[in-house]
Amino acid sequence: MRRIIYISIFIMFLFVSNSEAQCAMCRAVLESGGDNSTAEGMNQGIVYLMAFPYIMIAVIGFFIYKSRKKAKAEEARRGGDKETG
């Protein structure tokens, strides 16, 4: 399991430089024009799209936490039944 996590983190770092370069290029193109509302809208859209991966990770983490907590409670209950039974 840890190996998969390390590989995933490594792959994420491979794509960081490409995504930063793209954002810088978009920003430069939009700011070179005279219309600041377009640049502001584009920046808000980037922030909006950036929020979803974090929300997904939080939701997945919550469900993993909940399932592990439930498994521990069931294990403790089974262990308690064996001691009394």
PDB file with SEQRES, HELIX, SHEET and CRYST1 records, atoms N, CA, C and O in Angstrom:
SEQRES   1 A   85  MET ARG ARG ILE ILE TYR ILE SER ILE PHE ILE MET PHE          
SEQRES   2 A   85  LEU PHE VAL SER ASN SER GLU ALA GLN CYS ALA MET CYS          
SEQRES   3 A   85  ARG ALA VAL LEU GLU SER GLY GLY ASP ASN SER THR ALA          
SEQRES   4 A   85  GLU GLY MET ASN GLN GLY ILE VAL TYR LEU MET ALA PHE          
SEQRES   5 A   85  PRO TYR ILE MET ILE ALA VAL ILE GLY PHE PHE ILE TYR          
SEQRES   6 A   85  LYS SER ARG LYS LYS ALA LYS ALA GLU GLU ALA ARG ARG          
SEQRES   7 A   85  GLY GLY ASP LYS GLU THR GLY                                  
HELIX    1 AA1 ARG A    2  SER A   32  1                                  31    
HELIX    2 AA2 ASN A   36  THR A   84  1                                  49    
CRYST1    1.000    1.000    1.000  90.00  90.00  90.00 P 1           1          
ATOM      1  N   MET A   1       0.818  -1.187   0.000  1.00  0.00           N  
ATOM      2  CA  MET A   1       0.000   0.000   0.000  1.00  0.00           C  
ATOM      3  C   MET A   1       0.869   1.261   0.000  1.00  0.00           C  
ATOM      4  O   MET A   1       0.588   2.217  -0.723  1.00  0.00           O  
ATOM      5  N   ARG A   2       1.910   1.254   0.805  1.00  0.00           N  
ATOM      6  CA  ARG A   2       2.779   2.432   0.859  1.00  0.00           C  
ATOM      7  C   ARG A   2       3.484   2.647  -0.472  1.00  0.00           C  
ATOM      8  O   ARG A   2       3.729   3.783  -0.878  1.00  0.00           O  
ATOM      9  N   ARG A   3       3.804   1.568  -1.137  1.00  0.00           N  
ATOM     10  CA  ARG A   3       4.485   1.683  -2.421  1.00  0.00           C  
ATOM     11  C   ARG A   3       3.613   2.422  -3.433  1.00  0.00           C  
ATOM     12  O   ARG A   3       4.105   3.246  -4.203  1.00  0.00           O  
ATOM     13  N   ILE A   4       2.325   2.122  -3.425  1.00  0.00           N  
ATOM     14  CA  ILE A   4       1.399   2.789  -4.343  1.00  0.00           C  
ATOM     15  C   ILE A   4       1.321   4.278  -4.017  1.00  0.00           C  
ATOM     16  O   ILE A   4       1.275   5.112  -4.921  1.00  0.00           O  
ATOM     17  N   ILE A   5       1.306   4.607  -2.739  1.00  0.00           N  
ATOM     18  CA  ILE A   5       1.247   6.012  -2.330  1.00  0.00           C  
ATOM     19  C   ILE A   5       2.497   6.744  -2.786  1.00  0.00           C  
ATOM     20  O   ILE A   5       2.409   7.848  -3.322  1.00  0.00           O  
ATOM     21  N   TYR A   6       3.657   6.142  -2.577  1.00  0.00           N  
ATOM     22  CA  TYR A   6       4.908   6.787  -2.988  1.00  0.00           C  
ATOM     23  C   TYR A   6       4.971   6.971  -4.498  1.00  0.00           C  
ATOM     24  O   TYR A   6       5.425   8.010  -4.978  1.00  0.00           O  
ATOM     25  N   ILE A   7       4.527   5.984  -5.242  1.00  0.00           N  
ATOM     26  CA  ILE A   7       4.520   6.084  -6.703  1.00  0.00           C  
ATOM     27  C   ILE A   7       3.555   7.179  -7.145  1.00  0.00           C  
ATOM     28  O   ILE A   7       3.864   7.943  -8.059  1.00  0.00           O  
ATOM     29  N   SER A   8       2.394   7.262  -6.509  1.00  0.00           N  
ATOM     30  CA  SER A   8       1.423   8.304  -6.852  1.00  0.00           C  
ATOM     31  C   SER A   8       1.972   9.694  -6.590  1.00  0.00           C  
ATOM     32  O   SER A   8       1.794  10.597  -7.408  1.00  0.00           O  
ATOM     33  N   ILE A   9       2.633   9.873  -5.463  1.00  0.00           N  
ATOM     34  CA  ILE A   9       3.223  11.177  -5.137  1.00  0.00           C  
ATOM     35  C   ILE A   9       4.307  11.531  -6.144  1.00  0.00           C  
ATOM     36  O   ILE A   9       4.398  12.679  -6.578  1.00  0.00           O  
ATOM     37  N   PHE A  10       5.131  10.552  -6.520  1.00  0.00           N  
ATOM     38  CA  PHE A  10       6.185  10.788  -7.502  1.00  0.00           C  
ATOM     39  C   PHE A  10       5.594  11.226  -8.845  1.00  0.00           C  
ATOM     40  O   PHE A  10       6.102  12.149  -9.481  1.00  0.00           O  
ATOM     41  N   ILE A  11       4.528  10.566  -9.266  1.00  0.00           N  
ATOM     42  CA  ILE A  11       3.889  10.910 -10.533  1.00  0.00           C  
ATOM     43  C   ILE A  11       3.288  12.305 -10.468  1.00  0.00           C  
ATOM     44  O   ILE A  11       3.345  13.049 -11.447  1.00  0.00           O  
ATOM     45  N   MET A  12       2.714  12.669  -9.326  1.00  0.00           N  
ATOM     46  CA  MET A  12       2.158  14.014  -9.182  1.00  0.00           C  
ATOM     47  C   MET A  12       3.249  15.070  -9.332  1.00  0.00           C  
ATOM     48  O   MET A  12       3.021  16.111  -9.948  1.00  0.00           O  
ATOM     49  N   PHE A  13       4.435  14.813  -8.772  1.00  0.00           N  
ATOM     50  CA  PHE A  13       5.525  15.778  -8.880  1.00  0.00           C  
ATOM     51  C   PHE A  13       6.045  15.895 -10.309  1.00  0.00           C  
ATOM     52  O   PHE A  13       6.608  16.928 -10.672  1.00  0.00           O  
ATOM     53  N   LEU A  14       5.871  14.868 -11.119  1.00  0.00           N  
ATOM     54  CA  LEU A  14       6.294  14.946 -12.510  1.00  0.00           C  
ATOM     55  C   LEU A  14       5.460  15.960 -13.293  1.00  0.00           C  
ATOM     56  O   LEU A  14       5.972  16.606 -14.207  1.00  0.00           O  
ATOM     57  N   PHE A  15       4.183  16.104 -12.943  1.00  0.00           N  
ATOM     58  CA  PHE A  15       3.286  16.967 -13.689  1.00  0.00           C  
ATOM     59  C   PHE A  15       3.175  18.377 -13.117  1.00  0.00           C  
ATOM     60  O   PHE A  15       2.509  19.221 -13.716  1.00  0.00           O  
ATOM     61  N   VAL A  16       3.793  18.653 -11.999  1.00  0.00           N  
ATOM     62  CA  VAL A  16       3.677  19.970 -11.380  1.00  0.00           C  
ATOM     63  C   VAL A  16       4.279  21.055 -12.257  1.00  0.00           C  
ATOM     64  O   VAL A  16       3.660  22.102 -12.446  1.00  0.00           O  
ATOM     65  N   SER A  17       5.450  20.834 -12.787  1.00  0.00           N  
ATOM     66  CA  SER A  17       6.099  21.870 -13.586  1.00  0.00           C  
ATOM     67  C   SER A  17       5.296  22.182 -14.847  1.00  0.00           C  
ATOM     68  O   SER A  17       5.222  23.342 -15.253  1.00  0.00           O  
ATOM     69  N   ASN A  18       4.702  21.186 -15.465  1.00  0.00           N  
ATOM     70  CA  ASN A  18       3.901  21.429 -16.665  1.00  0.00           C  
ATOM     71  C   ASN A  18       2.663  22.254 -16.351  1.00  0.00           C  
ATOM     72  O   ASN A  18       2.310  23.152 -17.116  1.00  0.00           O  
ATOM     73  N   SER A  19       1.999  21.966 -15.239  1.00  0.00           N  
ATOM     74  CA  SER A  19       0.784  22.702 -14.914  1.00  0.00           C  
ATOM     75  C   SER A  19       1.096  24.137 -14.528  1.00  0.00           C  
ATOM     76  O   SER A  19       0.325  25.038 -14.857  1.00  0.00           O  
ATOM     77  N   GLU A  20       2.203  24.373 -13.842  1.00  0.00           N  
ATOM     78  CA  GLU A  20       2.570  25.740 -13.493  1.00  0.00           C  
ATOM     79  C   GLU A  20       2.907  26.541 -14.742  1.00  0.00           C  
ATOM     80  O   GLU A  20       2.545  27.714 -14.838  1.00  0.00           O  
ATOM     81  N   ALA A  21       3.582  25.937 -15.685  1.00  0.00           N  
ATOM     82  CA  ALA A  21       3.935  26.639 -16.915  1.00  0.00           C  
ATOM     83  C   ALA A  21       2.680  27.003 -17.685  1.00  0.00           C  
ATOM     84  O   ALA A  21       2.591  28.100 -18.237  1.00  0.00           O  
ATOM     85  N   GLN A  22       1.722  26.113 -17.731  1.00  0.00           N  
ATOM     86  CA  GLN A  22       0.485  26.397 -18.450  1.00  0.00           C  
ATOM     87  C   GLN A  22      -0.272  27.542 -17.793  1.00  0.00           C  
ATOM     88  O   GLN A  22      -0.765  28.433 -18.485  1.00  0.00           O  
ATOM     89  N   CYS A  23      -0.372  27.531 -16.475  1.00  0.00           N  
ATOM     90  CA  CYS A  23      -1.079  28.618 -15.782  1.00  0.00           C  
ATOM     91  C   CYS A  23      -0.386  29.952 -16.004  1.00  0.00           C  
ATOM     92  O   CYS A  23      -1.053  30.972 -16.182  1.00  0.00           O  
ATOM     93  N   ALA A  24       0.920  29.960 -15.996  1.00  0.00           N  
ATOM     94  CA  ALA A  24       1.657  31.202 -16.229  1.00  0.00           C  
ATOM     95  C   ALA A  24       1.421  31.704 -17.650  1.00  0.00           C  
ATOM     96  O   ALA A  24       1.311  32.910 -17.871  1.00  0.00           O  
ATOM     97  N   MET A  25       1.344  30.800 -18.600  1.00  0.00           N  
ATOM     98  CA  MET A  25       1.104  31.201 -19.978  1.00  0.00           C  
ATOM     99  C   MET A  25      -0.301  31.776 -20.138  1.00  0.00           C  
ATOM    100  O   MET A  25      -0.488  32.799 -20.797  1.00  0.00           O  
ATOM    101  N   CYS A  26      -1.276  31.121 -19.539  1.00  0.00           N  
ATOM    102  CA  CYS A  26      -2.648  31.633 -19.630  1.00  0.00           C  
ATOM    103  C   CYS A  26      -2.742  33.011 -18.995  1.00  0.00           C  
ATOM    104  O   CYS A  26      -3.359  33.921 -19.549  1.00  0.00           O  
ATOM    105  N   ARG A  27      -2.128  33.156 -17.835  1.00  0.00           N  
ATOM    106  CA  ARG A  27      -2.177  34.435 -17.134  1.00  0.00           C  
ATOM    107  C   ARG A  27      -1.533  35.540 -17.967  1.00  0.00           C  
ATOM    108  O   ARG A  27      -2.068  36.644 -18.064  1.00  0.00           O  
ATOM    109  N   ALA A  28      -0.392  35.240 -18.562  1.00  0.00           N  
ATOM    110  CA  ALA A  28       0.302  36.246 -19.376  1.00  0.00           C  
ATOM    111  C   ALA A  28      -0.533  36.655 -20.583  1.00  0.00           C  
ATOM    112  O   ALA A  28      -0.592  37.834 -20.933  1.00  0.00           O  
ATOM    113  N   VAL A  29      -1.171  35.690 -21.212  1.00  0.00           N  
ATOM    114  CA  VAL A  29      -1.988  35.995 -22.390  1.00  0.00           C  
ATOM    115  C   VAL A  29      -3.191  36.833 -21.993  1.00  0.00           C  
ATOM    116  O   VAL A  29      -3.527  37.803 -22.672  1.00  0.00           O  
ATOM    117  N   LEU A  30      -3.838  36.464 -20.899  1.00  0.00           N  
ATOM    118  CA  LEU A  30      -5.028  37.198 -20.479  1.00  0.00           C  
ATOM    119  C   LEU A  30      -4.704  38.593 -19.968  1.00  0.00           C  
ATOM    120  O   LEU A  30      -5.466  39.531 -20.203  1.00  0.00           O  
ATOM    121  N   GLU A  31      -3.575  38.739 -19.268  1.00  0.00           N  
ATOM    122  CA  GLU A  31      -3.225  40.051 -18.741  1.00  0.00           C  
ATOM    123  C   GLU A  31      -2.674  40.980 -19.808  1.00  0.00           C  
ATOM    124  O   GLU A  31      -2.664  42.196 -19.617  1.00  0.00           O  
ATOM    125  N   SER A  32      -2.218  40.439 -20.919  1.00  0.00           N  
ATOM    126  CA  SER A  32      -1.700  41.293 -21.983  1.00  0.00           C  
ATOM    127  C   SER A  32      -2.827  42.038 -22.695  1.00  0.00           C  
ATOM    128  O   SER A  32      -2.606  43.099 -23.279  1.00  0.00           O  
ATOM    129  N   GLY A  33      -4.035  41.479 -22.642  1.00  0.00           N  
ATOM    130  CA  GLY A  33      -5.187  42.158 -23.251  1.00  0.00           C  
ATOM    131  C   GLY A  33      -5.672  43.285 -22.362  1.00  0.00           C  
ATOM    132  O   GLY A  33      -5.242  43.400 -21.214  1.00  0.00           O  
ATOM    133  N   GLY A  34      -6.561  44.117 -22.878  1.00  0.00           N  
ATOM    134  CA  GLY A  34      -7.054  45.258 -22.134  1.00  0.00           C  
ATOM    135  C   GLY A  34      -8.202  44.930 -21.188  1.00  0.00           C  
ATOM    136  O   GLY A  34      -8.494  45.716 -20.286  1.00  0.00           O  
ATOM    137  N   ASP A  35      -8.857  43.790 -21.373  1.00  0.00           N  
ATOM    138  CA  ASP A  35     -10.048  43.454 -20.591  1.00  0.00           C  
ATOM    139  C   ASP A  35      -9.663  42.679 -19.332  1.00  0.00           C  
ATOM    140  O   ASP A  35      -9.334  41.495 -19.412  1.00  0.00           O  
ATOM    141  N   ASN A  36      -9.701  43.339 -18.165  1.00  0.00           N  
ATOM    142  CA  ASN A  36      -9.332  42.688 -16.909  1.00  0.00           C  
ATOM    143  C   ASN A  36     -10.420  41.761 -16.395  1.00  0.00           C  
ATOM    144  O   ASN A  36     -10.134  40.861 -15.606  1.00  0.00           O  
ATOM    145  N   SER A  37     -11.662  41.959 -16.822  1.00  0.00           N  
ATOM    146  CA  SER A  37     -12.737  41.088 -16.342  1.00  0.00           C  
ATOM    147  C   SER A  37     -12.557  39.663 -16.875  1.00  0.00           C  
ATOM    148  O   SER A  37     -12.907  38.701 -16.193  1.00  0.00           O  
ATOM    149  N   THR A  38     -12.022  39.524 -18.070  1.00  0.00           N  
ATOM    150  CA  THR A  38     -11.754  38.188 -18.617  1.00  0.00           C  
ATOM    151  C   THR A  38     -10.675  37.487 -17.811  1.00  0.00           C  
ATOM    152  O   THR A  38     -10.798  36.302 -17.499  1.00  0.00           O  
ATOM    153  N   ALA A  39      -9.614  38.217 -17.472  1.00  0.00           N  
ATOM    154  CA  ALA A  39      -8.537  37.633 -16.664  1.00  0.00           C  
ATOM    155  C   ALA A  39      -9.045  37.259 -15.283  1.00  0.00           C  
ATOM    156  O   ALA A  39      -8.683  36.208 -14.754  1.00  0.00           O  
ATOM    157  N   GLU A  40      -9.880  38.106 -14.691  1.00  0.00           N  
ATOM    158  CA  GLU A  40     -10.430  37.815 -13.371  1.00  0.00           C  
ATOM    159  C   GLU A  40     -11.338  36.588 -13.423  1.00  0.00           C  
ATOM    160  O   GLU A  40     -11.293  35.739 -12.533  1.00  0.00           O  
ATOM    161  N   GLY A  41     -12.152  36.498 -14.454  1.00  0.00           N  
ATOM    162  CA  GLY A  41     -13.029  35.333 -14.616  1.00  0.00           C  
ATOM    163  C   GLY A  41     -12.235  34.049 -14.811  1.00  0.00           C  
ATOM    164  O   GLY A  41     -12.593  33.003 -14.271  1.00  0.00           O  
ATOM    165  N   MET A  42     -11.168  34.129 -15.577  1.00  0.00           N  
ATOM    166  CA  MET A  42     -10.314  32.964 -15.803  1.00  0.00           C  
ATOM    167  C   MET A  42      -9.662  32.517 -14.501  1.00  0.00           C  
ATOM    168  O   MET A  42      -9.611  31.321 -14.214  1.00  0.00           O  
ATOM    169  N   ASN A  43      -9.162  33.465 -13.708  1.00  0.00           N  
ATOM    170  CA  ASN A  43      -8.548  33.125 -12.432  1.00  0.00           C  
ATOM    171  C   ASN A  43      -9.554  32.503 -11.470  1.00  0.00           C  
ATOM    172  O   ASN A  43      -9.221  31.560 -10.753  1.00  0.00           O  
ATOM    173  N   GLN A  44     -10.775  33.018 -11.448  1.00  0.00           N  
ATOM    174  CA  GLN A  44     -11.802  32.428 -10.596  1.00  0.00           C  
ATOM    175  C   GLN A  44     -12.150  31.014 -11.065  1.00  0.00           C  
ATOM    176  O   GLN A  44     -12.400  30.131 -10.245  1.00  0.00           O  
ATOM    177  N   GLY A  45     -12.165  30.804 -12.366  1.00  0.00           N  
ATOM    178  CA  GLY A  45     -12.429  29.470 -12.897  1.00  0.00           C  
ATOM    179  C   GLY A  45     -11.342  28.478 -12.518  1.00  0.00           C  
ATOM    180  O   GLY A  45     -11.633  27.318 -12.223  1.00  0.00           O  
ATOM    181  N   ILE A  46     -10.102  28.921 -12.524  1.00  0.00           N  
ATOM    182  CA  ILE A  46      -8.985  28.060 -12.130  1.00  0.00           C  
ATOM    183  C   ILE A  46      -9.117  27.666 -10.670  1.00  0.00           C  
ATOM    184  O   ILE A  46      -8.919  26.504 -10.316  1.00  0.00           O  
ATOM    185  N   VAL A  47      -9.452  28.635  -9.818  1.00  0.00           N  
ATOM    186  CA  VAL A  47      -9.629  28.339  -8.394  1.00  0.00           C  
ATOM    187  C   VAL A  47     -10.801  27.387  -8.196  1.00  0.00           C  
ATOM    188  O   VAL A  47     -10.723  26.472  -7.377  1.00  0.00           O  
ATOM    189  N   TYR A  48     -11.878  27.590  -8.931  1.00  0.00           N  
ATOM    190  CA  TYR A  48     -13.057  26.728  -8.854  1.00  0.00           C  
ATOM    191  C   TYR A  48     -12.702  25.289  -9.236  1.00  0.00           C  
ATOM    192  O   TYR A  48     -13.088  24.347  -8.545  1.00  0.00           O  
ATOM    193  N   LEU A  49     -11.971  25.127 -10.332  1.00  0.00           N  
ATOM    194  CA  LEU A  49     -11.579  23.782 -10.769  1.00  0.00           C  
ATOM    195  C   LEU A  49     -10.557  23.150  -9.825  1.00  0.00           C  
ATOM    196  O   LEU A  49     -10.521  21.928  -9.675  1.00  0.00           O  
ATOM    197  N   MET A  50      -9.736  23.970  -9.195  1.00  0.00           N  
ATOM    198  CA  MET A  50      -8.719  23.460  -8.284  1.00  0.00           C  
ATOM    199  C   MET A  50      -9.336  22.921  -7.001  1.00  0.00           C  
ATOM    200  O   MET A  50      -8.744  22.054  -6.358  1.00  0.00           O  
ATOM    201  N   ALA A  51     -10.501  23.407  -6.615  1.00  0.00           N  
ATOM    202  CA  ALA A  51     -11.123  23.002  -5.348  1.00  0.00           C  
ATOM    203  C   ALA A  51     -11.635  21.567  -5.395  1.00  0.00           C  
ATOM    204  O   ALA A  51     -11.617  20.889  -4.368  1.00  0.00           O  
ATOM    205  N   PHE A  52     -12.084  21.089  -6.526  1.00  0.00           N  
ATOM    206  CA  PHE A  52     -12.702  19.764  -6.591  1.00  0.00           C  
ATOM    207  C   PHE A  52     -11.787  18.611  -6.214  1.00  0.00           C  
ATOM    208  O   PHE A  52     -12.238  17.713  -5.503  1.00  0.00           O  
ATOM    209  N   PRO A  53     -10.535  18.576  -6.642  1.00  0.00           N  
ATOM    210  CA  PRO A  53      -9.681  17.472  -6.196  1.00  0.00           C  
ATOM    211  C   PRO A  53      -9.515  17.430  -4.677  1.00  0.00           C  
ATOM    212  O   PRO A  53      -9.480  16.352  -4.084  1.00  0.00           O  
ATOM    213  N   TYR A  54      -9.414  18.598  -4.050  1.00  0.00           N  
ATOM    214  CA  TYR A  54      -9.277  18.630  -2.598  1.00  0.00           C  
ATOM    215  C   TYR A  54     -10.555  18.152  -1.912  1.00  0.00           C  
ATOM    216  O   TYR A  54     -10.496  17.452  -0.901  1.00  0.00           O  
ATOM    217  N   ILE A  55     -11.694  18.527  -2.453  1.00  0.00           N  
ATOM    218  CA  ILE A  55     -12.958  18.062  -1.894  1.00  0.00           C  
ATOM    219  C   ILE A  55     -13.078  16.556  -2.050  1.00  0.00           C  
ATOM    220  O   ILE A  55     -13.516  15.868  -1.127  1.00  0.00           O  
ATOM    221  N   MET A  56     -12.693  16.037  -3.212  1.00  0.00           N  
ATOM    222  CA  MET A  56     -12.756  14.590  -3.431  1.00  0.00           C  
ATOM    223  C   MET A  56     -11.839  13.844  -2.468  1.00  0.00           C  
ATOM    224  O   MET A  56     -12.229  12.813  -1.919  1.00  0.00           O  
ATOM    225  N   ILE A  57     -10.642  14.345  -2.258  1.00  0.00           N  
ATOM    226  CA  ILE A  57      -9.710  13.704  -1.331  1.00  0.00           C  
ATOM    227  C   ILE A  57     -10.274  13.729   0.080  1.00  0.00           C  
ATOM    228  O   ILE A  57     -10.147  12.750   0.815  1.00  0.00           O  
ATOM    229  N   ALA A  58     -10.894  14.836   0.466  1.00  0.00           N  
ATOM    230  CA  ALA A  58     -11.481  14.935   1.802  1.00  0.00           C  
ATOM    231  C   ALA A  58     -12.623  13.938   1.975  1.00  0.00           C  
ATOM    232  O   ALA A  58     -12.729  13.292   3.018  1.00  0.00           O  
ATOM    233  N   VAL A  59     -13.472  13.810   0.968  1.00  0.00           N  
ATOM    234  CA  VAL A  59     -14.600  12.878   1.051  1.00  0.00           C  
ATOM    235  C   VAL A  59     -14.102  11.440   1.103  1.00  0.00           C  
ATOM    236  O   VAL A  59     -14.597  10.645   1.902  1.00  0.00           O  
ATOM    237  N   ILE A  60     -13.141  11.100   0.273  1.00  0.00           N  
ATOM    238  CA  ILE A  60     -12.585   9.744   0.287  1.00  0.00           C  
ATOM    239  C   ILE A  60     -11.917   9.460   1.625  1.00  0.00           C  
ATOM    240  O   ILE A  60     -12.083   8.376   2.185  1.00  0.00           O  
ATOM    241  N   GLY A  61     -11.166  10.424   2.137  1.00  0.00           N  
ATOM    242  CA  GLY A  61     -10.532  10.264   3.441  1.00  0.00           C  
ATOM    243  C   GLY A  61     -11.550  10.069   4.547  1.00  0.00           C  
ATOM    244  O   GLY A  61     -11.332   9.269   5.457  1.00  0.00           O  
ATOM    245  N   PHE A  62     -12.663  10.793   4.480  1.00  0.00           N  
ATOM    246  CA  PHE A  62     -13.719  10.641   5.481  1.00  0.00           C  
ATOM    247  C   PHE A  62     -14.295   9.232   5.445  1.00  0.00           C  
ATOM    248  O   PHE A  62     -14.488   8.616   6.494  1.00  0.00           O  
ATOM    249  N   PHE A  63     -14.572   8.717   4.252  1.00  0.00           N  
ATOM    250  CA  PHE A  63     -15.139   7.371   4.155  1.00  0.00           C  
ATOM    251  C   PHE A  63     -14.143   6.302   4.609  1.00  0.00           C  
ATOM    252  O   PHE A  63     -14.538   5.310   5.221  1.00  0.00           O  
ATOM    253  N   ILE A  64     -12.868   6.495   4.316  1.00  0.00           N  
ATOM    254  CA  ILE A  64     -11.854   5.552   4.801  1.00  0.00           C  
ATOM    255  C   ILE A  64     -11.800   5.589   6.314  1.00  0.00           C  
ATOM    256  O   ILE A  64     -11.753   4.539   6.956  1.00  0.00           O  
ATOM    257  N   TYR A  65     -11.804   6.782   6.897  1.00  0.00           N  
ATOM    258  CA  TYR A  65     -11.799   6.922   8.355  1.00  0.00           C  
ATOM    259  C   TYR A  65     -13.025   6.246   8.966  1.00  0.00           C  
ATOM    260  O   TYR A  65     -12.921   5.528   9.960  1.00  0.00           O  
ATOM    261  N   LYS A  66     -14.179   6.486   8.361  1.00  0.00           N  
ATOM    262  CA  LYS A  66     -15.420   5.920   8.877  1.00  0.00           C  
ATOM    263  C   LYS A  66     -15.405   4.391   8.808  1.00  0.00           C  
ATOM    264  O   LYS A  66     -15.829   3.723   9.751  1.00  0.00           O  
ATOM    265  N   SER A  67     -14.917   3.836   7.688  1.00  0.00           N  
ATOM    266  CA  SER A  67     -14.897   2.379   7.547  1.00  0.00           C  
ATOM    267  C   SER A  67     -13.889   1.740   8.507  1.00  0.00           C  
ATOM    268  O   SER A  67     -14.153   0.670   9.054  1.00  0.00           O  
ATOM    269  N   ARG A  68     -12.746   2.381   8.714  1.00  0.00           N  
ATOM    270  CA  ARG A  68     -11.767   1.841   9.665  1.00  0.00           C  
ATOM    271  C   ARG A  68     -12.289   1.907  11.089  1.00  0.00           C  
ATOM    272  O   ARG A  68     -12.072   0.990  11.881  1.00  0.00           O  
ATOM    273  N   LYS A  69     -12.970   2.984  11.408  1.00  0.00           N  
ATOM    274  CA  LYS A  69     -13.548   3.115  12.745  1.00  0.00           C  
ATOM    275  C   LYS A  69     -14.605   2.039  12.973  1.00  0.00           C  
ATOM    276  O   LYS A  69     -14.679   1.453  14.054  1.00  0.00           O  
ATOM    277  N   LYS A  70     -15.415   1.783  11.958  1.00  0.00           N  
ATOM    278  CA  LYS A  70     -16.447   0.754  12.050  1.00  0.00           C  
ATOM    279  C   LYS A  70     -15.810  -0.626  12.194  1.00  0.00           C  
ATOM    280  O   LYS A  70     -16.283  -1.447  12.980  1.00  0.00           O  
ATOM    281  N   ALA A  71     -14.739  -0.889  11.441  1.00  0.00           N  
ATOM    282  CA  ALA A  71     -14.054  -2.178  11.521  1.00  0.00           C  
ATOM    283  C   ALA A  71     -13.442  -2.389  12.900  1.00  0.00           C  
ATOM    284  O   ALA A  71     -13.501  -3.492  13.444  1.00  0.00           O  
ATOM    285  N   LYS A  72     -12.854  -1.333  13.470  1.00  0.00           N  
ATOM    286  CA  LYS A  72     -12.292  -1.449  14.820  1.00  0.00           C  
ATOM    287  C   LYS A  72     -13.374  -1.722  15.849  1.00  0.00           C  
ATOM    288  O   LYS A  72     -13.172  -2.513  16.770  1.00  0.00           O  
ATOM    289  N   ALA A  73     -14.530  -1.067  15.699  1.00  0.00           N  
ATOM    290  CA  ALA A  73     -15.630  -1.280  16.641  1.00  0.00           C  
ATOM    291  C   ALA A  73     -16.145  -2.716  16.543  1.00  0.00           C  
ATOM    292  O   ALA A  73     -16.431  -3.342  17.564  1.00  0.00           O  
ATOM    293  N   GLU A  74     -16.265  -3.239  15.323  1.00  0.00           N  
ATOM    294  CA  GLU A  74     -16.716  -4.622  15.153  1.00  0.00           C  
ATOM    295  C   GLU A  74     -15.698  -5.605  15.717  1.00  0.00           C  
ATOM    296  O   GLU A  74     -16.069  -6.606  16.331  1.00  0.00           O  
ATOM    297  N   GLU A  75     -14.422  -5.322  15.509  1.00  0.00           N  
ATOM    298  CA  GLU A  75     -13.370  -6.188  16.035  1.00  0.00           C  
ATOM    299  C   GLU A  75     -13.382  -6.189  17.560  1.00  0.00           C  
ATOM    300  O   GLU A  75     -13.227  -7.236  18.190  1.00  0.00           O  
ATOM    301  N   ALA A  76     -13.563  -5.020  18.142  1.00  0.00           N  
ATOM    302  CA  ALA A  76     -13.625  -4.928  19.602  1.00  0.00           C  
ATOM    303  C   ALA A  76     -14.849  -5.653  20.130  1.00  0.00           C  
ATOM    304  O   ALA A  76     -14.789  -6.295  21.179  1.00  0.00           O  
ATOM    305  N   ARG A  77     -15.959  -5.556  19.410  1.00  0.00           N  
ATOM    306  CA  ARG A  77     -17.182  -6.246  19.829  1.00  0.00           C  
ATOM    307  C   ARG A  77     -17.002  -7.761  19.743  1.00  0.00           C  
ATOM    308  O   ARG A  77     -17.428  -8.487  20.641  1.00  0.00           O  
ATOM    309  N   ARG A  78     -16.380  -8.239  18.681  1.00  0.00           N  
ATOM    310  CA  ARG A  78     -16.128  -9.680  18.546  1.00  0.00           C  
ATOM    311  C   ARG A  78     -15.155 -10.169  19.600  1.00  0.00           C  
ATOM    312  O   ARG A  78     -15.326 -11.255  20.154  1.00  0.00           O  
ATOM    313  N   GLY A  79     -14.150  -9.382  19.873  1.00  0.00           N  
ATOM    314  CA  GLY A  79     -13.183  -9.743  20.898  1.00  0.00           C  
ATOM    315  C   GLY A  79     -13.832  -9.805  22.266  1.00  0.00           C  
ATOM    316  O   GLY A  79     -13.496 -10.669  23.076  1.00  0.00           O  
ATOM    317  N   GLY A  80     -14.763  -8.893  22.531  1.00  0.00           N  
ATOM    318  CA  GLY A  80     -15.491  -8.880  23.794  1.00  0.00           C  
ATOM    319  C   GLY A  80     -16.408 -10.075  23.918  1.00  0.00           C  
ATOM    320  O   GLY A  80     -16.568 -10.618  25.011  1.00  0.00           O  
ATOM    321  N   ASP A  81     -17.031 -10.508  22.791  1.00  0.00           N  
ATOM    322  CA  ASP A  81     -17.913 -11.672  22.811  1.00  0.00           C  
ATOM    323  C   ASP A  81     -17.139 -12.941  23.098  1.00  0.00           C  
ATOM    324  O   ASP A  81     -17.642 -13.820  23.798  1.00  0.00           O  
ATOM    325  N   LYS A  82     -15.916 -13.063  22.568  1.00  0.00           N  
ATOM    326  CA  LYS A  82     -15.111 -14.267  22.784  1.00  0.00           C  
ATOM    327  C   LYS A  82     -14.689 -14.379  24.237  1.00  0.00           C  
ATOM    328  O   LYS A  82     -14.641 -15.479  24.787  1.00  0.00           O  
ATOM    329  N   GLU A  83     -14.384 -13.254  24.860  1.00  0.00           N  
ATOM    330  CA  GLU A  83     -13.931 -13.289  26.253  1.00  0.00           C  
ATOM    331  C   GLU A  83     -15.066 -13.690  27.185  1.00  0.00           C  
ATOM    332  O   GLU A  83     -14.839 -14.419  28.151  1.00  0.00           O  
ATOM    333  N   THR A  84     -16.286 -13.228  26.912  1.00  0.00           N  
ATOM    334  CA  THR A  84     -17.404 -13.540  27.796  1.00  0.00           C  
ATOM    335  C   THR A  84     -18.038 -14.863  27.452  1.00  0.00           C  
ATOM    336  O   THR A  84     -18.639 -15.492  28.323  1.00  0.00           O  
ATOM    337  N   GLY A  85     -17.929 -15.312  26.215  1.00  0.00           N  
ATOM    338  CA  GLY A  85     -18.655 -16.481  25.731  1.00  0.00           C  
ATOM    339  C   GLY A  85     -17.865 -17.702  25.893  1.00  0.00           C  
ATOM    340  O   GLY A  85     -18.324 -18.787  25.537  1.00  0.00           O  
TER     341      GLY A  85                                                      
END                                                                             
